[in-house]
Amino acid sequence: MDNIALVTPLKDEIKNIDRLIKSISNQSIKIHTWIILENDSTDGSKEKLSKINSIPNVENFEVLNLELPNKEYALGTKYASIIETGFNQLKQENYFESLDFIGILDSDIFVEKDYYKKLIQSFINNPKLGITSGRIIDEKGNYDLASKKWVRGGCRLWKKECFVDAGYIVGPSADTLSTAKARIKKWEVYPTDAIAISRQVGSRVNYSYYAKSAYFRGHTLLYMILKAIVLLFKGHPQKSVEYVKSYLIEYKNKSERINDVELRNYFKNYLVNKVFNK
């Protein structure tokens, strides 16, 4: 069996719910479990979901209505905490041990019919593969170039053994943290030739967020400088300045950094790891 469990964070996505459900219902393989994490929607999403008891092609469907202190839309730690709630719910279910794959599907990402079939085939082809995702395109068919090399957080799938071994790391840029942890545990992580349609990746965040996330992970001043130079050469001076300014503020204030020793060392030595493809 190729039992897949998915968790989906959802806030104010009433315009996307039908399309999201259709993309799962049309999958060429059955989905074992789908948990939607509805968090404080005010556009009618909660009411719409309350009327849905089952989804075609999904064996177990559940909506968790979360009441959170922070009502604002937010990526970073809040997003990761919502995802963790879904994963913790899965761990409590009596079918958890029977799962083969565990994934995230954001509510604004719509996967092609063979999406999960292709991802599973990649795991079969390479037993060392721990995390994968498809490649993202926008509504006009333009590729998100980064997703040709980077496993995206909003439509990724873990092999169960990797998920248990490396876990899901809560924090800013949780996809980056979890990818690093999997690689530390000697799992391979790379994208698969499958297609997902989404709005532009990163369209809801700015480079201040990326800089703060980099500092939190433990990236060095040298990394920050090189990142800023790359942005300049790509013709983004404003983004470069924003990135440097935000990083230096975190550095000056000695802001919190991740307390996981393995991850701190990994990102401290990130440039070396990059050279040696670790």
N, C-alpha and C positions, 0 to 999 in steps of 0.2 A: 504493500500500500504506500501511496505517496500523500500522506495526510498533511495538509497545509492549514495553518491557523494564521489569520490576519487580524491586526488591530488598526483601527482608523480613528484618528482624532478629528472631531468635527465641531466647528463653531460658525454659525451664520453662513451656511452653504446650501440654503434651500434651493437655489437655482441649479445646483450640481447634483443633488441627491438622486434624482431619477437616472441621470446619465451614469453616475457612479455605480448604482445598483445594476444597471444594464450591463456595464463592463464586467462585473463579476458574474452575473447570471449567464453571460455568453461565453465564459471561459471554456476551453475545450477539455479541461479536466475538472473534476469536482473539488470544491473547497470544503474542507472538513469543518472549519470554524471561522466565523467572522464576528468580531466584537467592535461595535462602533462606540466611541467615547464622546458622547455629546456633552459639551461643556459651556453652559450658560448662553446658549443662542437666544437672540431676541428677534429673529426674522421669521419664526415659525418652523424652524428646522426640528426643534424638539417635539412639537405637536405632530408634525408630519411623520417623524420616525415612530412615535408612539402608536401609530395606526398600522405599522408594519410588523407582522408577527413571524414571517418567514420569507426567505429569499430563494427563488429557483436556483438550483445548482449548489446551494449551501446547506450542509447537514445541520449545523448548529449556528443559529443567528441570535445575537444578543445586543441590546443597547444599554449601556451604562450611562445614567444621567449624573454628571458630576457637578457639584456645587463648590466652586473655588473662591477663595478670598479675593484673588486678583481677577476681576471680570474682563480685563482688557485682552485683546489678541496679543500674543507674545510668542516669539520663537525662543530658542535658548533653553534655559533650565525649566521654565514652565511647560513648554512643549514636551521636553524629555520626561518630565514627571508624569504627564498625562499618558504618554506611551508606556511608561513603567507600570502605571496602574493597570493598563490592559494586559501587560505581560504577567503581572502578579495574579490577575484574575485567571489567566490561563493555567498558571502553576497550581491553582487551587482545584481545578477541575479534575475529575477522575479519569478523563481521557488524555491528560497531559502526556503521560508516558508513551502513548500510542502515536503522538505527533512525530512527523519526520522533518517538517520545515516550519519556521516561524517568521512572519514578516510584518512590515509596516506598509500601509497604503494610505497616503494622504487623501483627503476628500476632494482635492482639486486635481487629482491625477487619474487618468483613464487609460487602462491597459488594453492592448490588443488581444484578440481572441486566444492566441496561443502563448500569451505572455508567460504564464506560470509553467506551462508545458516546456517552454524553451529554457527557463531558469532551472527546472528540475533536471533536464537533460545535461546541462552544464555541470551540475553536481555529480551526475552519474559518470560523465566523461572524466572528471577529475576528483578523486576521493579527497584530495587535500584542499579543495575549494570550500571555504567556510561561509563567505557572504558574497552575494551577487545582486545585481539589479539589471534592468534593461537600460536602453538609451532613451533619453527624453527628446521629444520634438514639440514645437509649439503648434498652434492651430493652423499655421500656414505651411507646416511641414519642414520648418527650419530646425536643424539639430542644435541642441545645447552642446557645444563643443566639449565642455568639460566632462560630460557624461559618457564620452567615448573612452575615457580613461578612468573615471572616478565612479565608484559605486554610490548611487544617490540614496539619501536617507529616506525619502518619502515613498519609495517603491522598492525597497530592498527585501531580500529574503535570506534568512540564516539557515544553514544546515543545523538540525537540532543539536548535534554533538558540539558544534562550535558555539551555539547559543549558550549551552550549559557550561562549557569550558571557559569562554571569554566573557560572557554576560553582556548586558546592555548598560552602558555607562551614562548616568544622568549628569548633565552639565551643558554649558554653551557648546554648540556644534557637536551634539551627541553622536552624530553619524561619524565624525572624524575620530572622536574618542573611542568609539566601539570598533571602528576599523583598525585603529592602532593596537587596541588590546588583542584583537584576533590575530594580528600579525606577530605580536609579541609571543602569543601562544603557538606560533608556527603554522597558522592557517593562511591560505592564499585568499586574496580578496581582489576581484576584478569584475568589470561589467560583462554582460551577456548580450548577444545579438537578438534582443527583443525590443519592442517599441512601446513607450508610454507617452501619452499626450498630456502636456501640462503648461501652465503659464510659465513665463520666464523664471528660471531658478534664481532665487535670491532677490526677486522683485520687491519683496516686503521688508528687506533689511538693507542697511547701509554699511559702509566700510568701517564705521566706528564699532559696529557689532563684531565684524570680523577681527578687528584689532584686539578688542577686549577678549574675544574667544581665544586668540592666539596667545595672549599674555596668560590667560587662565591655564592653558594647556602646558605652559612652560617654555614656549619658544623664546629664543635669545634675542638680544639687541641686533646681532648680526643678521638673523633671519628677518627681523622687522625692516632693517635697512635694505636688504636685497629685495624683499617684497615691494617696498616703496619704489625702488628703482625700476622694477619690472612694470609696475603700474605707470610710471612716467614714460617708459619706452613704448608702452601700448597706447599712449595718448590720453592718459587719465590723470592729469596733474591734481585735480581737486580730490579725487579718490586717494591719491598718494599722500597728500597733505593730511587728509582726514584720518587715514590709517596711522601715520606717524604720530600725529597729535594725540589720538586716543590711546595708542599703545604707551606713549610716554607718560600720560596722565596715570594710567594704571601702574606703571613702573615707579613713578615718583611717590604715589600713595601706598606703595607696597600692598596692592590689592590681593585678595585671596587667589591662591593658585590651587590646582587640583592636588589632593593629598595622596593620590595613588603613586607610590614610589616608582613602579614600573613605567607608568605613563609619563611621569615627570622626566625620568631619564631618557625615555624614548624621544620626547619632543625637545629636550635639551640637546640631544645629539641628532636632531632631525636631518640636518644637512648631510651629515656623514651617512646616516641611514639611507638617505635619498641616493647618494652616490653609489652605495653598495646594494641598492634595491632591496632594503630590508623592510 
